Amino acid sequence: MATDAPPPPGVAETSPAQPTTESFVEVQESAEFGELRRAYRSFAFPLTVAFIAWYLLYVLLSNYAGGFMGTKLFGNINVALVFGLAQFATTFLIAWLYSRHAAAELDPKAEAIKSRMEADA
């Protein structure tokens, strides 16, 4: 946790200089930061909407289409169980896709902005 208090006497200051509020505002208003936000939003928002729709479909079918959800596919495995397990698979798939997207698209842009701010501080 950082404070504005000076270090005790005899202790050398080892933390890097902090960017000013004006620096943060300048970066926030930059085209580079806008591009980073667009890259994040273009991935996160559509997948969030799709996953919520998929989840709500599962819930609605479970509540109002009991006959369909109770249809046995093989043995004691029915449609509801398959859809429920697919919810977990979808969650892990989206997390994996986001991890790849962040590593390829978001992290390099964020690192460039961070490096520039640290150099200016």
Secondary structure, DSSP 4 states (H G I P E B T S, - for coil): ---SSPPPTT----SPPPPPHHHHHHHHTSHHHHHHHHHHHHHHHHHHHHHHHHHHHHHHHHHH-HHHHT-EEETTEEHHHHHHHHHHHHHHHHHHHHHHHIIIIIHHHHHHHHHHHHHH-
